[in-house]
Amino acid sequence: MQKTADSRLEFLPEVLVQDDEFQTETVYPRACRTITHPSDVNIQDQMNVVEASGTLDFWDDPAEDVYDESDGDAV
C-alpha cells in the first residue's frame, strides 16, 4: 500500500476491469482515507449537530402543539 505526503491518504491495490466484448482493459486506482474521531465528543457539540441537521424541525409545525394551559395538573 502506497502512502502519500498526507499520511491519512492511502492507495489500495488498483482494480483491473476487462471488457471482453470491446477487448479493452481499464485500470482504476483506489484511494482510501482514514478518518479519526475524538474519543469523547462533548454534549454541546452533539446538540449543535442535531440542531443543524434539521431533525427536530417538525416541532415547529403548529399541528404538533396539541396541549394548552388547561391540560393536565399544575406542577
Summary of the structure (lengths in Angstrom):
residues: 75
radius of gyration: 26.4
end to end distance: 64.3
largest distance: 79.7
contacts: 94
relative contact order: 0.13
helix: 24%
strand: 31%
